[in-house]
Amino acid sequence: MTPDADEEELELFAERTYRLIVRLEDLSVDAVENAVREAFDAEFEEVDVSEFAAGATHSEFEGTHEGNDVTGTVSEDVNGTTVLTLLDIVYVDGAADLLDALNDLLRDETLGRAARRLREHDADENPLEKVL
């Protein structure tokens, strides 16, 4: 039995993406969220995580950077450390640009160091999993 010529073929594929996670020891969640709003024109949605980790906070954001969609989270872990996660970051160059945009606003050494480290690697050959 041959398939009808008018039938659509189903093509399955997977694209690997990587998360960039930066722990910001000396910055408050509010400062990071404000910088993300300004840098990425982002909107936040609060997520209740209190039942999983008392005292922790977590919010997800969507925005744009130079015409590209940016998604991620800003949270505070149980130790009080602010954690910035950028999602769907595939290549080093894109991640470094995002960190530079935030570093311009926050002037945090952690962001600056991470951006420099990412820029030292070739974007086409070094997905983040090989760099971080």
All heavy atoms as an XYZ file, in Angstrom:
1027
protein
N       0.845     -1.181      0.000
C       0.000      0.000      0.000
C       0.891      1.244      0.000
O       1.722      1.418      0.871
C      -0.887     -0.045      1.238
C      -1.825      1.109      1.336
S      -2.895      0.864      2.766
C      -4.194      1.924      2.312
N       0.718      2.097     -0.986
C       1.528      3.307     -1.070
C       0.741      4.488     -0.534
O      -0.477      4.565     -0.711
C       1.937      3.594     -2.536
O       0.762      3.742     -3.304
C       2.806      2.479     -3.076
N       1.437      5.410      0.107
C       0.731      6.583      0.643
C       0.229      7.479     -0.481
O       0.825      7.564     -1.550
C       1.786      7.287      1.484
C       3.096      6.746      1.048
C       2.854      5.408      0.420
N      -0.869      8.112     -0.224
C      -1.477      9.047     -1.157
C      -0.522     10.230     -1.374
O       0.082     10.723     -0.430
C      -2.809      9.529     -0.573
C      -3.768     10.012     -1.645
O      -3.500      9.824     -2.843
O      -4.782     10.574     -1.250
N      -0.386     10.691     -2.591
C       0.536     11.791     -2.899
C       0.133     13.081     -2.193
O       0.966     13.944     -1.937
C       0.595     12.004     -4.401
N      -1.163     13.219     -1.879
C      -1.634     14.438     -1.223
C      -1.417     14.421      0.289
O      -1.571     15.446      0.946
C      -3.127     14.648     -1.513
C      -3.366     14.949     -2.983
O      -2.423     15.470     -3.626
O      -4.459     14.655     -3.481
N      -1.084     13.259      0.845
C      -0.891     13.178      2.291
C       0.408     13.883      2.681
O       1.417     13.802      1.996
C      -0.818     11.713      2.742
C      -2.158     11.018      2.755
C      -2.014      9.588      3.267
O      -1.080      9.328      4.046
O      -2.839      8.766      2.882
N       0.353     14.555      3.832
C       1.558     15.200      4.336
C       2.425     14.170      5.046
O       1.929     13.281      5.712
C       1.190     16.314      5.320
C       0.512     17.497      4.666
C       0.240     18.605      5.671
O       0.848     18.569      6.758
O      -0.566     19.476      5.366
N       3.713     14.300      4.864
C       4.618     13.430      5.588
C       4.924     14.046      6.939
O       5.042     15.267      7.066
C       5.919     13.243      4.806
C       5.758     12.389      3.565
C       7.091     12.130      2.894
O       8.125     12.173      3.597
O       7.081     11.901      1.679
N       5.047     13.210      7.935
C       5.383     13.667      9.271
C       6.895     13.585      9.450
O       7.493     12.527      9.268
C       4.683     12.791     10.321
C       4.979     13.128     11.770
C       4.485     14.538     12.093
C       4.323     12.104     12.681
N       7.481     14.719      9.752
C       8.927     14.754      9.950
C       9.202     15.079     11.409
O       8.741     16.092     11.932
C       9.554     15.816      9.052
C      11.061     15.861      9.148
C      11.684     16.880      8.215
O      10.955     17.396      7.337
O      12.873     17.164      8.369
N       9.930     14.206     12.063
C      10.267     14.412     13.465
C      11.720     14.845     13.570
O      12.588     14.303     12.900
C      10.062     13.110     14.253
C       8.645     12.547     14.237
C       8.607     11.221     14.995
C       7.676     13.524     14.864
N      11.966     15.826     14.407
C      13.343     16.263     14.595
C      13.491     16.832     16.003
O      12.511     17.178     16.650
C      13.749     17.315     13.556
C      12.984     18.596     13.672
C      13.496     19.656     14.416
C      11.756     18.745     13.034
C      12.779     20.828     14.524
C      11.041     19.922     13.142
C      11.553     20.971     13.891
N      14.698     16.909     16.454
C      14.983     17.485     17.766
C      16.159     18.440     17.638
O      17.124     18.161     16.942
C      15.318     16.377     18.766
N      16.034     19.567     18.287
C      17.125     20.536     18.297
C      17.606     20.667     19.731
O      16.831     20.955     20.624
C      16.621     21.886     17.783
C      17.701     22.947     17.755
C      17.187     24.275     17.230
O      16.187     24.268     16.498
O      17.781     25.288     17.578
N      18.867     20.441     19.944
C      19.394     20.523     21.299
C      19.617     21.981     21.670
O      20.203     22.743     20.911
C      20.703     19.755     21.414
C      20.520     18.281     21.182
C      21.797     17.530     21.428
N      22.155     17.591     22.836
C      23.321     17.179     23.325
N      24.230     16.698     22.510
N      23.583     17.251     24.607
N      19.149     22.343     22.831
C      19.386     23.693     23.340
C      19.993     23.583     24.727
O      19.907     22.555     25.387
C      18.087     24.519     23.389
O      17.154     23.855     24.233
C      17.500     24.703     22.009
N      20.585     24.661     25.170
C      21.308     24.657     26.427
C      20.866     25.837     27.281
O      20.515     26.889     26.780
C      22.819     24.748     26.175
C      23.293     23.668     25.253
C      23.390     23.892     23.882
C      23.591     22.403     25.739
C      23.794     22.886     23.028
C      23.988     21.392     24.880
C      24.092     21.637     23.532
O      24.476     20.633     22.689
N      20.919     25.634     28.582
C      20.600     26.705     29.512
C      21.894     27.311     30.033
O      22.869     26.609     30.258
C      19.798     26.163     30.698
C      18.439     25.678     30.328
C      17.680     25.224     31.550
N      18.398     24.166     32.242
C      18.114     23.767     33.482
N      17.159     24.360     34.159
N      18.784     22.785     34.039
N      21.872     28.607     30.209
C      22.985     29.297     30.840
C      22.519     29.717     32.223
O      21.550     30.460     32.360
C      23.387     30.520     30.014
C      24.495     31.381     30.619
C      25.799     30.586     30.682
C      24.696     32.632     29.794
N      23.199     29.237     33.254
C      22.812     29.531     34.631
C      23.931     30.323     35.287
O      25.084     29.895     35.302
C      22.555     28.226     35.421
C      21.457     27.421     34.731
C      22.173     28.546     36.863
C      21.264     26.033     35.314
N      23.587     31.491     35.830
C      24.571     32.354     36.479
C      24.107     32.614     37.909
O      22.983     33.079     38.122
C      24.725     33.697     35.727
C      25.817     34.541     36.378
C      25.055     33.466     34.259
N      24.971     32.313     38.875
C      24.651     32.579     40.285
C      25.260     33.919     40.667
O      26.457     34.129     40.529
C      25.188     31.460     41.174
C      24.532     30.153     40.862
C      24.939     29.032     41.802
N      24.344     27.785     41.373
C      23.082     27.435     41.572
N      22.276     28.247     42.225
N      22.616     26.277     41.133
N      24.412     34.819     41.129
C      24.827     36.187     41.433
C      24.785     36.379     42.945
O      23.731     36.613     43.530
C      23.903     37.176     40.711
C      23.858     36.966     39.189
C      22.675     37.667     38.573
C      25.160     37.432     38.564
N      25.945     36.288     43.564
C      26.031     36.272     45.032
C      25.613     37.596     45.670
O      25.022     37.609     46.745
C      27.467     35.938     45.468
C      27.972     34.605     44.945
C      27.345     33.412     45.650
O      26.793     33.597     46.745
O      27.402     32.305     45.087
N      25.945     38.716     45.045
C      25.777     40.009     45.703
C      24.640     40.858     45.155
O      24.557     42.046     45.460
C      27.081     40.809     45.607
C      28.238     40.075     46.270
O      28.010     39.474     47.332
O      29.353     40.102     45.714
N      23.776     40.264     44.332
C      22.681     41.031     43.740
C      21.341     40.494     44.214
O      21.147     39.286     44.315
C      22.734     40.959     42.217
C      23.876     41.722     41.555
C      23.945     41.391     40.081
C      23.710     43.215     41.750
N      20.409     41.401     44.473
C      19.076     40.981     44.895
C      18.259     40.530     43.688
O      18.549     40.899     42.546
C      18.355     42.131     45.603
O      18.013     43.137     44.662
N      17.238     39.747     43.946
C      16.323     39.321     42.883
C      15.702     40.531     42.206
O      15.602     40.586     40.977
C      15.225     38.387     43.463
C      14.112     38.171     42.448
C      15.831     37.053     43.873
N      15.291     41.531     43.000
C      14.658     42.725     42.427
C      15.593     43.447     41.461
O      15.169     43.890     40.387
C      14.231     43.691     43.539
C      13.017     43.197     44.308
O      12.316     42.294     43.795
O      12.769     43.702     45.414
N      16.868     43.564     41.816
C      17.826     44.250     40.936
C      17.974     43.503     39.622
O      18.007     44.118     38.547
C      19.178     44.371     41.636
N      18.069     42.175     39.682
C      18.234     41.382     38.466
C      16.974     41.457     37.614
O      17.041     41.621     36.393
C      18.597     39.921     38.806
C      18.639     39.071     37.540
C      19.940     39.869     39.527
N      15.804     41.353     38.246
C      14.552     41.445     37.480
C      14.423     42.798     36.806
O      14.010     42.884     35.643
C      13.357     41.175     38.387
C      13.192     39.711     38.756
C      11.917     39.431     39.528
O      11.204     40.393     39.892
O      11.638     38.248     39.771
N      14.776     43.871     37.506
C      14.696     45.205     36.907
C      15.639     45.330     35.713
O      15.292     45.921     34.686
C      15.014     46.281     37.948
C      13.906     46.448     38.960
O      12.746     46.096     38.697
N      14.239     46.958     40.129
N      16.847     44.773     35.824
C      17.795     44.814     34.714
C      17.289     43.997     33.531
O      17.430     44.415     32.378
C      19.156     44.302     35.174
N      16.715     42.836     33.812
C      16.167     41.993     32.729
C      15.034     42.724     32.029
O      14.940     42.714     30.795
C      15.689     40.639     33.305
C      14.835     39.893     32.291
C      16.889     39.786     33.708
N      14.168     43.395     32.796
C      13.071     44.171     32.182
C      13.613     45.242     31.246
O      13.103     45.441     30.145
C      12.220     44.828     33.273
C      11.244     43.913     33.936
C      10.278     44.685     34.850
N       9.426     43.757     35.560
C       9.658     43.295     36.784
N      10.745     43.711     37.428
N       8.843     42.445     37.359
N      14.648     45.943     31.699
C      15.199     47.037     30.896
C      15.972     46.517     29.684
O      15.852     47.046     28.582
C      16.099     47.916     31.764
C      16.533     49.175     31.058
C      17.204     50.164     31.992
O      16.942     50.137     33.205
O      17.999     50.972     31.478
N      16.771     45.478     29.875
C      17.623     44.976     28.792
C      16.830     44.232     27.735
O      17.146     44.297     26.545
C      18.716     44.066     29.357
N      15.796     43.490     28.152
C      15.094     42.599     27.236
C      13.629     42.970     27.024
O      12.893     42.228     26.385
C      15.150     41.150     27.738
C      16.534     40.649     28.035
C      16.750     39.777     29.074
C      17.624     41.042     27.281
C      18.026     39.291     29.364
C      18.904     40.576     27.559
C      19.093     39.695     28.612
N      13.196     44.112     27.579
C      11.784     44.498     27.499
C      10.910     43.308     27.919
O       9.955     42.934     27.248
C      11.433     44.957     26.081
C      10.069     45.641     26.036
O       9.642     46.183     27.074
O       9.423     45.603     24.978
N      11.277     42.710     29.043
C      10.675     41.442     29.457
C       9.489     41.641     30.393
O       9.402     42.633     31.112
C      11.723     40.580     30.152
N       8.609     40.666     30.359
C       7.485     40.595     31.295
C       7.657     39.347     32.142
O       8.019     38.285     31.639
C       6.156     40.559     30.543
C       5.867     41.850     29.800
C       4.471     41.870     29.198
O       3.655     41.000     29.560
O       4.222     42.752     28.376
N       7.359     39.482     33.442
C       7.569     38.398     34.389
C       6.259     37.768     34.822
O       5.219     38.425     34.867
C       8.285     38.912     35.642
C       9.773     39.011     35.476
C      10.342     40.133     34.906
C      10.601     37.981     35.890
C      11.710     40.232     34.744
C      11.970     38.063     35.734
C      12.526     39.192     35.167
N       6.351     36.496     35.160
C       5.241     35.773     35.763
C       5.783     35.056     36.995
O       6.729     34.273     36.908
C       4.681     34.737     34.780
C       3.548     33.909     35.348
C       3.059     32.855     34.359
O       3.285     33.020     33.148
O       2.473     31.873     34.825
N       5.192     35.370     38.145
C       5.647     34.755     39.395
C       5.165     33.312     39.466
O       4.052     32.996     39.073
C       5.104     35.524     40.605
C       5.569     36.966     40.671
C       7.078     37.103     40.836
O       7.661     36.309     41.602
O       7.664     37.980     40.185
N       6.020     32.445     39.972
C       5.694     31.035     40.137
C       5.860     30.699     41.613
O       6.912     30.982     42.204
C       6.615     30.137     39.286
C       6.287     28.671     39.511
C       6.504     30.506     37.819
N       4.845     30.112     42.223
C       4.896     29.783     43.645
C       5.694     28.500     43.849
O       5.290     27.427     43.401
C       3.478     29.619     44.185
C       3.467     29.368     45.688
O       4.531     29.504     46.319
O       2.402     29.037     46.224
N       6.824     28.626     44.527
C       7.641     27.448     44.803
C       7.732     27.158     46.291
O       8.512     26.317     46.720
C       9.075     27.604     44.229
C       9.059     27.662     42.718
C       9.767     28.815     44.822
N       6.936     27.863     47.090
C       7.059     27.751     48.542
C       6.804     26.336     49.042
O       7.372     25.920     50.048
C       6.110     28.736     49.232
O       4.775     28.483     48.835
N       5.937     25.579     48.344
C       5.671     24.220     48.801
C       6.860     23.293     48.574
O       6.981     22.251     49.207
C       4.423     23.654     48.133
C       4.553     23.473     46.631
C       3.265     22.938     46.017
O       3.089     21.716     46.047
O       2.467     23.761     45.532
N       7.747     23.665     47.652
C       8.926     22.840     47.379
C      10.133     23.298     48.190
O      10.935     22.487     48.623
C       9.281     22.873     45.891
C       8.156     22.416     45.016
C       7.467     23.322     44.224
C       7.775     21.088     44.984
C       6.420     22.906     43.417
C       6.730     20.664     44.179
C       6.050     21.572     43.394
N      10.285     24.606     48.356
C      11.444     25.133     49.080
C      11.026     26.387     49.841
O      10.870     27.453     49.262
C      12.574     25.452     48.106
N      10.832     26.232     51.112
C      10.393     27.367     51.940
C      11.400     28.506     51.853
O      12.605     28.299     51.970
C      10.227     26.914     53.375
N      10.905     29.714     51.597
C      11.761     30.888     51.518
C      12.338     31.156     50.147
O      12.946     32.196     49.924
N      12.179     30.232     49.197
C      12.706     30.441     47.849
C      11.680     31.189     47.003
O      10.481     31.130     47.269
C      13.038     29.104     47.194
N      12.150     31.905     46.008
C      11.265     32.590     45.065
C      11.666     32.188     43.655
O      12.799     31.780     43.406
C      11.367     34.119     45.186
O      12.700     34.522     44.863
C      11.018     34.590     46.585
N      10.720     32.342     42.733
C      10.987     31.931     41.355
C      10.045     32.691     40.436
O       8.841     32.758     40.687
C      10.758     30.421     41.214
C      11.091     29.879     39.862
N      12.374     29.552     39.488
C      10.308     29.597     38.801
C      12.364     29.092     38.250
N      11.123     29.116     37.813
N      10.583     33.295     39.381
C       9.728     33.941     38.382
C      10.297     33.682     36.996
O      11.514     33.585     36.804
C       9.600     35.438     38.648
O      10.860     36.050     38.707
N       9.389     33.534     36.037
C       9.771     33.269     34.652
C       9.553     34.541     33.835
O       8.663     35.332     34.136
C       8.921     32.128     34.097
C       9.102     30.838     34.860
C       8.169     29.723     34.409
O       7.232     30.009     33.636
O       8.384     28.582     34.843
N      10.389     34.727     32.796
C      10.217     35.922     31.965
C      10.323     35.582     30.486
O      10.931     34.591     30.092
C      11.240     37.006     32.328
C      12.675     36.656     32.056
C      13.235     36.842     30.799
C      13.488     36.159     33.064
C      14.553     36.530     30.542
C      14.822     35.845     32.817
C      15.351     36.035     31.562
N       9.690     36.443     29.689
C       9.809     36.416     28.232
C      10.075     37.837     27.772
O       9.471     38.776     28.274
C       8.509     35.914     27.591
C       8.211     34.463     27.857
C       6.941     33.996     27.151
O       6.289     34.841     26.496
O       6.627     32.806     27.259
N      10.984     37.979     26.823
C      11.297     39.289     26.293
C      11.992     39.168     24.959
O      11.974     38.110     24.329
N      12.608     40.265     24.507
C      13.335     40.253     23.242
C      14.674     40.950     23.418
O      14.819     41.846     24.264
C      12.559     40.967     22.119
O      12.315     42.314     22.517
C      11.252     40.265     21.815
N      15.646     40.549     22.612
C      16.956     41.186     22.598
C      17.412     41.242     21.147
O      17.604     40.213     20.514
C      17.957     40.397     23.446
C      19.328     40.992     23.449
N      19.617     42.176     24.078
C      20.487     40.565     22.890
C      20.892     42.455     23.914
N      21.445     41.496     23.188
N      17.532     42.460     20.628
C      17.929     42.668     19.233
C      17.061     41.843     18.284
O      17.554     41.199     17.363
C      19.414     42.337     19.050
C      20.320     43.255     19.863
C      21.801     42.947     19.696
O      22.134     41.952     19.023
O      22.617     43.705     20.239
N      15.763     41.851     18.556
C      14.804     41.171     17.688
C      14.643     39.686     17.943
O      13.814     39.038     17.309
N      15.414     39.126     18.862
C      15.316     37.703     19.159
C      14.575     37.474     20.472
O      14.752     38.225     21.434
C      16.719     37.081     19.264
C      17.468     37.183     17.957
O      16.937     36.834     16.906
N      18.691     37.678     18.002
N      13.793     36.405     20.507
C      13.079     36.068     21.729
C      14.053     35.635     22.811
O      15.021     34.925     22.544
C      12.081     34.931     21.480
C      10.919     35.372     20.605
O      10.656     36.593     20.545
O      10.277     34.501     20.005
N      13.782     36.077     24.033
C      14.583     35.696     25.190
C      13.635     35.173     26.256
O      12.631     35.812     26.563
C      15.355     36.905     25.766
C      16.144     36.496     27.006
C      16.281     37.497     24.728
N      13.923     33.993     26.789
C      13.137     33.466     27.897
C      14.085     33.004     28.989
O      15.250     32.694     28.730
C      12.263     32.267     27.465
O      13.108     31.234     26.951
C      11.256     32.671     26.403
N      13.582     32.976     30.196
C      14.420     32.527     31.289
C      13.720     32.645     32.616
O      12.501     32.838     32.693
N      14.506     32.526     33.672
C      13.967     32.634     35.032
C      14.931     33.441     35.889
O      16.131     33.506     35.628
C      13.784     31.242     35.685
O      15.064     30.625     35.846
C      12.887     30.350     34.854
N      14.367     34.071     36.906
C      15.155     34.681     37.974
C      14.601     34.117     39.266
O      13.383     34.129     39.487
C      15.057     36.218     37.970
C      15.804     36.810     39.161
C      15.607     36.787     36.669
N      15.486     33.588     40.097
C      15.011     32.990     41.335
C      15.991     33.265     42.459
O      17.099     33.750     42.244
C      14.814     31.480     41.152
O      15.999     30.876     40.707
N      15.547     32.966     43.659
C      16.408     33.037     44.828
C      16.389     31.664     45.463
O      15.314     31.137     45.765
C      15.910     34.092     45.802
C      16.803     34.262     47.011
C      16.291     35.354     47.948
O      15.108     35.312     48.309
O      17.094     36.223     48.308
N      17.568     31.070     45.616
C      17.593     29.724     46.194
C      17.471     29.799     47.717
O      17.389     30.890     48.305
C      18.826     28.946     45.738
C      20.141     29.528     46.240
O      20.142     30.286     47.237
O      21.180     29.222     45.637
N      17.440     28.652     48.362
C      17.215     28.623     49.808
C      18.368     29.254     50.577
O      18.204     29.608     51.747
C      16.973     27.175     50.303
C      15.640     26.657     49.802
C      18.103     26.251     49.890
N      19.525     29.423     49.939
C      20.659     30.088     50.584
C      20.642     31.594     50.377
O      21.558     32.288     50.816
C      21.979     29.519     50.052
C      22.112     28.045     50.354
O      21.761     27.594     51.443
N      22.593     27.285     49.379
N      19.634     32.099     49.650
C      19.531     33.533     49.414
C      20.303     34.029     48.216
O      20.422     35.241     48.004
N      20.844     33.122     47.403
C      21.595     33.513     46.204
C      20.649     33.708     45.032
O      19.784     32.874     44.783
C      22.627     32.423     45.843
O      23.512     32.236     46.945
C      23.426     32.816     44.615
N      20.809     34.820     44.317
C      20.004     35.075     43.129
C      20.551     34.258     41.959
O      21.762     34.236     41.726
C      20.021     36.565     42.771
O      19.475     37.302     43.868
C      19.203     36.854     41.525
N      19.654     33.585     41.251
C      20.050     32.719     40.147
C      19.332     33.180     38.882
O      18.102     33.243     38.841
C      19.696     31.245     40.442
C      20.132     30.357     39.275
C      20.342     30.780     41.743
N      20.108     33.531     37.862
C      19.574     33.934     36.563
C      19.782     32.782     35.588
O      20.896     32.284     35.440
C      20.302     35.175     36.046
C      20.080     35.540     34.572
C      18.650     35.965     34.327
C      21.055     36.626     34.145
N      18.710     32.352     34.933
C      18.799     31.283     33.944
C      18.271     31.800     32.612
O      17.150     32.319     32.552
C      17.971     30.055     34.380
O      18.413     29.629     35.665
C      18.134     28.905     33.393
N      19.081     31.695     31.577
C      18.645     32.030     30.221
C      18.386     30.712     29.507
O      19.259     29.842     29.455
C      19.710     32.844     29.492
C      20.042     34.203     30.122
C      21.239     34.833     29.430
C      18.845     35.132     30.062
N      17.192     30.560     28.951
C      16.790     29.308     28.330
C      16.989     29.352     26.821
O      17.019     30.423     26.215
C      15.331     29.018     28.638
C      14.962     28.989     30.131
C      13.463     28.808     30.299
C      15.705     27.881     30.845
N      17.082     28.172     26.216
C      17.168     28.032     24.755
C      18.347     28.793     24.158
O      18.267     29.343     23.062
C      15.866     28.498     24.081
C      14.678     27.684     24.546
O      14.876     26.489     24.818
O      13.577     28.226     24.647
N      19.447     28.847     24.891
C      20.659     29.473     24.375
C      21.494     28.385     23.716
O      21.958     27.463     24.372
C      21.472     30.132     25.502
C      20.636     31.169     26.242
C      22.745     30.755     24.948
C      20.210     32.345     25.408
N      21.684     28.464     22.408
C      22.362     27.386     21.705
C      23.844     27.688     21.517
O      24.694     26.861     21.786
C      21.697     27.131     20.330
C      22.407     25.998     19.607
C      20.229     26.795     20.510
N      24.175     28.864     21.075
C      25.567     29.158     20.753
C      26.133     30.242     21.654
O      25.435     31.105     22.150
C      25.709     29.567     19.290
C      25.433     28.433     18.350
C      24.338     28.454     17.502
C      26.260     27.320     18.329
C      24.075     27.395     16.649
C      26.016     26.257     17.491
C      24.927     26.302     16.651
O      24.674     25.253     15.814
N      27.433     30.196     21.781
C      28.138     31.058     22.713
C      27.918     32.541     22.433
O      27.682     33.316     23.345
C      29.645     30.733     22.667
C      30.452     31.745     23.440
C      29.882     29.335     23.214
N      27.988     32.961     21.174
C      27.875     34.385     20.877
C      26.587     34.980     21.406
O      26.580     36.067     21.961
C      27.956     34.632     19.360
C      29.398     34.588     18.863
O      30.307     34.540     19.712
O      29.599     34.601     17.655
N      25.488     34.299     21.221
C      24.211     34.821     21.699
C      24.190     34.980     23.206
O      23.690     35.972     23.731
N      24.726     34.018     23.905
C      24.740     34.077     25.361
C      25.620     35.226     25.855
O      25.266     35.943     26.785
C      25.224     32.752     25.931
N      26.760     35.410     25.220
C      27.668     36.478     25.636
C      27.025     37.846     25.430
O      27.168     38.740     26.269
C      28.976     36.378     24.863
N      26.309     38.033     24.326
C      25.618     39.303     24.083
C      24.576     39.582     25.156
O      24.425     40.713     25.621
C      24.945     39.294     22.709
C      25.954     39.328     21.567
O      27.134     39.653     21.832
O      25.556     39.022     20.428
N      23.833     38.539     25.544
C      22.821     38.716     26.575
C      23.470     39.099     27.904
O      22.978     39.978     28.622
C      22.009     37.429     26.753
C      21.142     37.007     25.571
C      20.497     35.651     25.842
C      20.069     38.041     25.278
N      24.561     38.446     28.233
C      25.246     38.770     29.483
C      25.825     40.181     29.451
O      25.789     40.893     30.457
C      26.350     37.754     29.752
C      25.884     36.363     30.149
C      27.086     35.446     30.323
C      25.058     36.395     31.417
N      26.360     40.587     28.307
C      26.875     41.954     28.191
C      25.777     42.978     28.418
O      25.985     44.000     29.076
C      27.518     42.173     26.818
C      28.950     41.680     26.764
O      29.555     41.484     27.838
O      29.457     41.484     25.647
N      24.597     42.726     27.859
C      23.482     43.654     28.028
C      23.125     43.796     29.507
O      22.852     44.896     29.995
C      22.266     43.171     27.234
N      23.130     42.694     30.233
C      22.829     42.747     31.662
C      23.983     43.359     32.447
O      23.770     44.118     33.396
C      22.532     41.345     32.188
C      21.188     40.766     31.778
C      21.078     39.316     32.236
C      20.051     41.589     32.364
N      25.197     43.039     32.058
C      26.361     43.559     32.767
C      26.432     45.077     32.669
O      26.857     45.751     33.613
C      27.638     42.924     32.229
C      28.845     43.248     33.087
O      28.783     43.190     34.303
N      29.938     43.615     32.445
N      26.012     45.633     31.524
C      25.990     47.089     31.373
C      25.101     47.745     32.425
O      25.360     48.857     32.869
C      25.503     47.476     29.972
C      26.533     47.164     28.895
O      27.707     46.934     29.250
O      26.153     47.133     27.717
N      24.039     47.039     32.818
C      23.108     47.595     33.807
C      23.511     47.260     35.243
O      23.354     48.086     36.138
C      21.692     47.063     33.537
C      21.076     47.487     32.211
C      19.849     46.662     31.902
C      20.722     48.971     32.244
N      24.017     46.068     35.459
C      24.267     45.595     36.823
C      25.720     45.741     37.272
O      25.999     45.744     38.465
C      23.858     44.124     36.944
C      22.356     43.878     36.849
C      22.075     42.390     36.691
C      21.644     44.421     38.089
N      26.650     45.804     36.319
C      28.074     45.913     36.638
C      28.492     44.850     37.652
O      29.114     45.142     38.660
C      28.398     47.305     37.188
C      28.155     48.412     36.212
C      29.183     48.376     35.118
N      28.936     49.422     34.136
C      29.343     49.350     32.896
N      30.000     48.307     32.474
N      29.104     50.320     32.056
N      28.129     43.607     37.366
C      28.460     42.513     38.262
C      29.615     41.709     37.685
O      29.594     41.326     36.521
C      27.245     41.604     38.457
C      27.529     40.519     39.468
O      27.471     40.806     40.670
O      27.831     39.389     39.048
N      30.639     41.459     38.500
C      31.835     40.759     38.015
C      31.512     39.374     37.468
O      32.138     38.918     36.515
C      32.861     40.627     39.151
C      33.517     41.932     39.538
C      34.538     41.727     40.647
O      35.032     40.598     40.799
O      34.829     42.706     41.347
N      30.540     38.705     38.073
C      30.192     37.356     37.629
C      29.710     37.363     36.191
O      30.105     36.529     35.377
C      29.099     36.758     38.542
O      29.538     36.833     39.891
C      28.806     35.322     38.173
N      28.834     38.321     35.856
C      28.324     38.423     34.489
C      29.435     38.768     33.512
O      29.527     38.208     32.427
C      27.218     39.476     34.422
C      25.913     39.128     35.134
C      25.043     40.370     35.261
C      25.180     38.030     34.405
N      30.292     39.709     33.894
C      31.395     40.105     33.031
C      32.359     38.964     32.759
O      32.781     38.752     31.621
N      32.693     38.217     33.817
C      33.606     37.073     33.647
C      32.992     36.012     32.748
O      33.658     35.444     31.884
C      33.947     36.460     35.013
C      35.014     37.206     35.783
C      35.563     36.359     36.913
N      34.523     35.823     37.772
C      34.052     36.416     38.867
N      34.534     37.583     39.241
N      33.106     35.852     39.592
N      31.707     35.721     32.955
C      31.042     34.698     32.138
C      30.998     35.126     30.676
O      31.243     34.321     29.769
C      29.641     34.428     32.664
N      30.698     36.395     30.413
C      30.646     36.881     29.033
C      32.020     36.770     28.369
O      32.130     36.338     27.222
C      30.147     38.327     28.995
N      33.071     37.162     29.095
C      34.428     37.062     28.517
C      34.787     35.611     28.240
O      35.363     35.294     27.198
C      35.448     37.697     29.471
C      35.458     39.210     29.443
C      36.648     39.776     30.177
N      36.669     39.382     31.584
C      36.000     40.018     32.549
N      35.251     41.066     32.260
N      36.085     39.611     33.807
N      34.450     34.731     29.161
C      34.771     33.311     28.977
C      34.050     32.734     27.759
O      34.630     31.980     26.977
C      34.366     32.553     30.236
C      34.772     31.111     30.218
C      34.507     30.468     31.550
N      34.815     29.053     31.472
C      34.403     28.163     32.337
N      33.667     28.536     33.347
N      34.715     26.905     32.208
N      32.806     33.124     27.574
C      32.055     32.629     26.422
C      32.619     33.168     25.119
O      32.674     32.468     24.115
C      30.581     33.019     26.552
C      29.830     32.345     27.695
C      28.418     32.889     27.773
C      29.809     30.847     27.526
N      33.053     34.425     25.115
C      33.578     35.029     23.890
C      34.913     34.411     23.460
O      35.315     34.538     22.308
C      33.735     36.538     24.064
C      32.402     37.255     24.080
C      32.591     38.740     23.882
N      31.353     39.448     24.088
C      30.333     39.457     23.238
N      30.429     38.785     22.114
N      29.238     40.126     23.495
N      35.598     33.760     24.368
C      36.878     33.141     24.026
C      36.702     31.897     23.163
O      37.668     31.369     22.627
C      37.630     32.756     25.307
C      38.142     33.958     26.079
C      38.726     33.563     27.428
O      38.709     32.356     27.766
O      39.185     34.464     28.134
N      35.495     31.430     23.013
C      35.238     30.203     22.265
C      34.496     30.511     20.979
O      33.707     31.436     20.910
C      34.419     29.236     23.123
C      35.172     28.768     24.320
N      35.910     27.612     24.335
C      35.329     29.327     25.543
C      36.469     27.476     25.521
N      36.139     28.499     26.268
N      34.754     29.712     19.960
C      34.102     29.900     18.668
C      32.653     29.449     18.737
O      32.355     28.328     19.130
C      34.841     29.099     17.601
C      34.199     29.270     16.248
O      34.281     30.395     15.715
O      33.611     28.311     15.748
N      31.733     30.312     18.341
C      30.302     30.031     18.492
C      29.848     28.824     17.681
O      28.971     28.088     18.102
C      29.492     31.263     18.080
N      30.437     28.613     16.519
C      29.975     27.518     15.666
C      30.411     26.145     16.157
O      29.801     25.144     15.813
C      30.473     27.716     14.232
C      29.836     28.936     13.591
O      28.678     29.240     13.945
O      30.489     29.581     12.765
N      31.466     26.111     16.947
C      32.004     24.814     17.343
C      31.869     24.517     18.826
O      32.187     23.427     19.262
C      33.474     24.721     16.946
C      33.666     24.785     15.427
C      35.130     24.617     15.048
O      35.930     24.239     15.908
O      35.441     24.876     13.880
N      31.423     25.468     19.614
C      31.396     25.269     21.053
C      30.031     25.583     21.655
O      29.818     26.659     22.190
C      32.469     26.145     21.724
C      33.844     25.671     21.405
O      34.305     24.695     21.961
N      34.503     26.349     20.485
N      29.098     24.653     21.582
C      27.852     24.851     22.311
C      28.164     25.033     23.790
O      29.204     24.616     24.281
C      27.080     23.566     22.061
C      27.687     22.973     20.837
C      29.134     23.390     20.849
N      27.242     25.633     24.505
C      27.502     25.965     25.896
C      27.882     24.767     26.753
O      28.649     24.905     27.680
C      26.249     26.621     26.504
C      26.010     28.058     26.058
C      24.720     28.564     26.648
C      27.163     28.941     26.513
N      27.360     23.598     26.425
C      27.673     22.468     27.290
C      29.173     22.172     27.295
O      29.703     21.629     28.251
C      26.849     21.234     26.892
C      27.519     20.272     25.973
C      26.680     19.036     25.696
O      25.729     18.737     26.427
O      27.003     18.367     24.718
N      29.896     22.571     26.242
C      31.328     22.340     26.196
C      32.094     23.463     26.898
O      33.265     23.320     27.209
C      31.810     22.256     24.741
C      31.270     21.071     23.983
C      31.814     21.082     22.569
C      31.222     19.934     21.756
N      31.674     19.997     20.354
N      31.441     24.604     27.095
C      32.131     25.783     27.600
C      31.993     25.918     29.105
O      32.948     26.246     29.803
C      31.593     27.054     26.919
C      32.241     28.297     27.507
C      31.833     26.981     25.433
N      30.818     25.677     29.620
C      30.561     25.945     31.034
C      30.845     24.732     31.884
O      30.778     23.623     31.454
C      29.101     26.394     31.211
C      28.725     27.647     30.440
C      27.267     27.969     30.641
C      29.596     28.809     30.850
